[in-house]
Structures are given as C-alpha cells and as structure tokens.
Amino acid sequence: MIPELQKLYYYEIDHAHLDFDSDPVYQEKMARALAELEAQELSPALFSLLDAANQISFTHGFRLGVSLVRWALRG
C-alpha cells in the first residue's frame, strides 16, 4: 500500500470516518465468522489479515473515486 494512502486509511479509522464496528452488516458477519471459529475475538493473525483486506479495499475505493472524478471533469 502506498504510505500516504495507508496514513489516510488510519486517519479515517482514528477519526471514526471508517467505523466498521458501527455497521450492523459488518457486526453480523463478524459474529458469524467468530462463531464458526469458536472464538470470542480475532487472533492476531486473522486481525492482520482483516486489516490488510480492509486496506486493499480502501485503496481500491480511493483509486476508483479519483478515476471517477477525473472522468467527470473530462466530460
């Protein structure tokens, strides 16, 4: 991940602009995943995997947003 985007990702999380825990769908899916794993919380390895997946998704969304702005400005 580009360091600047990673800083932006963590800034958004730290300032509650990206609040996964408040999303009911996220909560439901996390509860189901933990139940299947018979765990109360994520292991460090799974947390790291989830964090990496979230960063990848954030980066893709950011790039898509920039591309859409560029496209809109051309037309």
PLY file of the C-alpha trace (Angstrom):
ply
format ascii 1.0
element vertex 75
property float x
property float y
property float z
element edge 74
property int vertex1
property int vertex2
end_header
0.00 0.00 0.00
1.21 3.50 -0.80
2.38 5.05 2.52
0.24 8.18 2.03
-2.88 6.08 1.46
-2.07 3.97 4.49
-1.79 7.14 6.59
-5.14 8.33 5.20
-6.70 4.91 5.93
-5.61 5.01 9.57
-6.60 8.69 9.85
-10.10 7.80 8.66
-10.32 4.97 11.20
-8.89 7.05 14.05
-11.38 9.85 13.40
-14.33 7.42 13.11
-14.96 8.14 9.44
-14.41 4.43 8.78
-16.21 2.74 11.66
-16.66 -0.91 10.83
-17.93 -1.72 14.32
-21.00 0.51 13.92
-22.11 -1.21 10.71
-24.80 -3.83 11.50
-23.94 -5.97 8.46
-20.26 -6.00 9.45
-21.20 -6.90 13.03
-23.42 -9.76 11.87
-20.78 -11.19 9.56
-18.06 -10.84 12.20
-20.24 -12.60 14.79
-20.92 -15.45 12.35
-17.23 -15.77 11.49
-16.24 -15.84 15.17
-18.94 -18.41 15.90
-17.62 -20.64 13.12
-14.12 -20.29 14.55
-15.49 -20.91 18.07
-13.66 -17.79 19.22
-14.57 -14.68 21.20
-12.21 -12.41 19.29
-9.89 -12.49 16.30
-6.45 -13.96 16.67
-3.59 -11.59 15.82
-3.06 -13.40 12.51
-6.72 -13.07 11.49
-6.83 -9.46 12.65
-3.78 -8.74 10.49
-5.43 -10.44 7.51
-8.64 -8.46 8.01
-6.69 -5.21 8.36
-4.77 -5.93 5.14
-8.01 -6.74 3.30
-9.59 -3.51 4.57
-6.55 -1.50 3.46
-6.67 -3.08 0.00
-10.39 -2.29 -0.28
-9.82 1.28 0.90
-7.03 1.77 -1.64
-9.16 0.37 -4.46
-12.09 2.59 -3.47
-9.84 5.64 -3.27
-8.37 4.97 -6.70
-11.82 4.34 -8.14
-13.04 7.63 -6.65
-10.11 9.54 -8.14
-10.75 7.91 -11.53
-14.43 8.88 -11.39
-13.56 12.50 -10.56
-11.10 12.64 -13.47
-13.71 11.11 -15.80
-16.37 13.58 -14.64
-14.06 16.54 -15.12
-13.23 15.49 -18.70
-16.84 15.41 -19.80
0 1
1 2
2 3
3 4
4 5
5 6
6 7
7 8
8 9
9 10
10 11
11 12
12 13
13 14
14 15
15 16
16 17
17 18
18 19
19 20
20 21
21 22
22 23
23 24
24 25
25 26
26 27
27 28
28 29
29 30
30 31
31 32
32 33
33 34
34 35
35 36
36 37
37 38
38 39
39 40
40 41
41 42
42 43
43 44
44 45
45 46
46 47
47 48
48 49
49 50
50 51
51 52
52 53
53 54
54 55
55 56
56 57
57 58
58 59
59 60
60 61
61 62
62 63
63 64
64 65
65 66
66 67
67 68
68 69
69 70
70 71
71 72
72 73
73 74
